[in-house]
């Protein structure tokens, strides 16, 4: 769980996780200004706290490194803002365990009516549909939602993808998806009911525009690598002896 000021929603998110579905819950606090850390400790979570704010991507990097260090075979990333329904975690893991997928996305959008009635702002719905369509075409996929805060991975995905080279900002997710396609992993999605309310985290319109253009830049790098005209290090494999594998905070 990459967390920032999640005190109001963390306990509800954790409580909804089915009993026995996970062996460990790791929360990485990105220098929150509320009592997220205290609540996480009370709930018995494994807590790591950044001494300075590293950003959304930087937070995920720490989450994944600790999960690998602790021997996880499957890793689920879910925002602790109670926006995504954590009850579907077992279903996501089962898709991976059965070999159907290596990487499962939680799709917030099954129908337009459901997304909008669930509280998704209309401008965000339109932007999501346009960007998701573009990414599906560019990456050769058929996913319902590329911008979800619910993701599940097989361990080998995190061991293979050089995510420590990725941005520390929100575009980390787009880079990771393009890398997963580049390295040949099987991607899939499952429906995840979502909730939109004041306490749920969400980037504003200005940052959404920046994120959109940054995602298009990632797609350009992907195709540059695919055609041989742009060799972005995002798509270079991690060397076995690389210090990236032993990244420390």
C-alpha positions in Angstrom: 0.0 0.0 0.0 1.6 3.2 -1.1 0.2 5.7 1.4 0.1 9.5 1.7 -2.3 11.1 4.3 -4.5 8.0 4.3 -5.5 8.1 8.0 -9.3 8.5 7.3 -9.5 5.5 5.0 -6.7 3.1 5.8 -8.6 1.0 8.4 -11.6 0.5 6.2 -9.4 -0.6 3.3 -7.5 -3.1 5.5 -10.7 -4.4 7.2 -12.2 -5.3 3.8 -9.3 -7.6 2.8 -10.6 -11.2 3.2 -9.2 -13.1 6.1 -6.3 -15.3 5.0 -6.0 -13.7 1.5 -2.6 -12.2 2.2 0.4 -13.2 4.3 1.6 -9.6 4.9 0.4 -6.1 4.4 3.2 -3.6 3.7 2.4 0.1 4.0 5.0 2.6 2.8 4.2 6.1 4.1 5.4 8.9 1.9 6.0 11.4 4.7 2.3 11.9 5.5 1.2 14.9 7.6 -1.5 12.9 9.4 -1.4 9.8 11.7 -1.3 7.2 8.9 1.8 5.6 10.4 0.2 5.2 13.9 -2.9 3.7 12.5 -1.0 1.3 10.3 1.1 0.1 13.3 -2.0 -0.4 15.4 -3.5 -2.6 12.6 -0.4 -4.8 12.6 0.9 -3.7 9.2 4.6 -3.8 8.2 5.4 0.0 8.1 8.1 1.8 6.2 8.3 5.6 6.4 10.0 7.8 4.0 11.9 10.7 5.7 11.0 12.9 2.7 8.2 12.8 0.1 9.4 10.7 -2.9 6.2 10.9 -4.9 3.8 8.2 -6.0 6.2 6.3 -8.2 9.0 6.5 -5.5 6.6 5.1 -3.0 5.7 2.1 -5.2 9.4 1.4 -5.7 9.9 1.0 -2.0 6.7 -1.2 -1.7 7.9 -3.6 -4.4 11.5 -3.8 -3.1 10.4 -4.7 0.4 7.9 -7.3 -0.9 10.6 -9.0 -2.9 13.0 -8.8 0.0 10.3 -10.5 2.2 9.9 -13.4 -0.3 6.5 -12.6 -1.8 5.4 -14.9 -4.6 2.5 -12.7 -5.5 2.3 -8.9 -4.9 -0.9 -6.8 -4.9 -0.8 -3.1 -4.9 -3.9 -1.3 -3.8 -4.3 2.4 -2.8 -5.3 2.7 0.9 -7.9 5.3 0.2 -10.8 2.9 0.2 -11.6 3.7 -3.4 -10.9 0.2 -4.7 -12.8 -2.8 -3.3 -10.1 -4.9 -1.7 -12.4 -8.0 -1.5 -11.4 -8.9 -5.0 -7.7 -9.5 -4.0 -8.2 -13.4 -3.9 -9.7 -13.4 -7.4 -6.8 -11.3 -8.8 -4.2 -13.6 -7.3 -6.0 -16.7 -8.5 -5.8 -15.5 -12.1 -2.0 -15.3 -11.7 -1.7 -18.6 -9.7 -3.5 -20.5 -12.5 -1.1 -19.1 -15.1 -3.8 -17.1 -16.9 -2.0 -13.8 -16.3 1.3 -12.6 -15.0 -0.1 -9.1 -14.2 -3.7 -8.3 -13.4 -5.2 -4.8 -13.4 -8.4 -3.9 -11.6 -10.8 -2.2 -14.1 -13.0 0.5 -12.7 -15.0 0.8 -15.9 -17.4 -1.9 -17.0 -20.0 0.5 -18.3 -20.2 4.3 -18.6 -23.3 4.3 -16.4 -21.6 2.4 -13.6 -18.5 4.5 -13.7 -20.4 7.8 -13.6 -23.0 6.7 -11.1 -20.1 5.6 -8.9 -18.9 9.1 -8.7 -16.2 9.3 -11.4 -16.1 12.9 -12.7 -17.3 13.1 -16.4 -14.1 14.8 -17.5 -12.0 12.1 -15.9 -14.2 9.4 -17.6 -13.7 10.9 -21.0 -9.9 11.4 -20.5 -9.6 7.8 -19.2 -11.5 6.3 -22.2 -9.4 8.3 -24.7 -6.1 7.5 -23.1 -6.9 3.9 -22.5 -8.0 3.5 -26.2 -4.7 5.0 -27.3 -2.6 2.8 -25.0 -4.5 -0.4 -26.1 -3.7 0.4 -29.7 -0.1 1.3 -29.1 0.7 -1.6 -26.8 -1.5 -4.2 -28.6 -3.6 -4.9 -25.5 -7.4 -5.0 -24.7 -7.5 -3.7 -21.2 -10.5 -1.9 -19.7 -8.6 0.6 -17.6 -4.8 1.4 -17.7 -5.0 3.9 -14.8 -6.1 1.8 -11.9 -4.8 1.9 -8.4 -5.3 -1.9 -8.1 -2.7 -4.2 -9.6 -1.5 -7.7 -8.9 1.8 -9.2 -10.0 3.6 -12.5 -10.2 7.0 -12.2 -8.5 8.9 -12.6 -11.8 7.3 -9.5 -13.1 8.9 -7.4 -10.4 12.2 -9.2 -10.7 12.3 -8.6 -14.5 11.0 -5.0 -15.0 13.6 -2.3 -14.3 11.1 -0.2 -12.4 13.7 1.6 -10.4 14.6 3.5 -13.5 11.0 4.8 -13.7 9.7 8.2 -12.8 8.9 8.9 -9.1 5.7 10.7 -10.3 2.3 9.3 -11.4 3.6 8.3 -14.9 5.4 5.4 -13.1 2.3 3.3 -13.7 2.3 4.0 -17.5 6.0 3.2 -17.7 5.5 -0.1 -15.8 2.7 -1.2 -18.1 4.7 -0.5 -21.2 7.7 -2.4 -19.7 5.5 -5.3 -18.9 4.3 -5.5 -22.5 7.9 -5.1 -23.8 9.2 -8.0 -21.7 6.4 -10.3 -22.9 4.3 -10.7 -19.7 0.6 -11.7 -20.0 -1.7 -8.9 -18.9 -5.3 -9.1 -18.0 -8.0 -7.3 -15.9 -10.9 -8.0 -13.6 -13.7 -5.7 -12.6 -13.1 -3.8 -9.3 -16.0 -1.8 -7.9 -14.8 1.7 -6.9 -16.0 4.5 -4.7 -15.5 8.3 -5.3 -15.7 10.5 -2.2 -13.9 13.4 -0.7 -11.3 11.4 1.2 -10.4 9.2 -1.8 -7.1 10.3 -3.4 -7.3 11.8 -6.9 -5.0 14.0 -8.9 -6.4 17.3 -10.1 -7.1 18.4 -13.6 -3.7 20.1 -14.2 -1.8 17.1 -13.0 -4.1 14.8 -15.0 -3.2 16.8 -18.2 0.5 16.5 -17.4 0.1 12.7 -16.7 -1.7 12.3 -20.1 1.1 13.9 -22.1 3.7 12.0 -20.1 1.9 8.7 -20.9 2.0 9.6 -24.6 5.7 10.2 -24.2 6.0 6.7 -22.8 4.2 5.2 -25.7 6.6 7.1 -28.1 9.5 5.5 -26.2 7.9 2.1 -26.5 7.5 2.4 -30.2 10.9 4.0 -30.6 12.4 0.9 -28.9 10.2 -1.5 -30.9 11.3 0.1 -34.2 14.9 0.7 -33.2 14.9 4.5 -33.6 14.9 5.3 -29.8 16.7 3.1 -27.3 15.2 4.2 -24.0 16.8 2.7 -20.9 13.3 2.0 -19.6 13.3 -1.1 -21.7 16.8 -2.4 -21.0 16.9 -5.6 -18.9 18.1 -5.6 -15.3 21.6 -7.1 -15.2 21.9 -10.0 -12.7 24.6 -8.2 -10.7 22.9 -4.8 -11.1 22.7 -2.6 -7.9 19.1 -2.1 -8.9 18.3 -5.5 -7.4 19.7 -4.4 -4.1 18.2 -0.9 -4.0 18.1 0.5 -0.5 16.1 3.5 0.8 
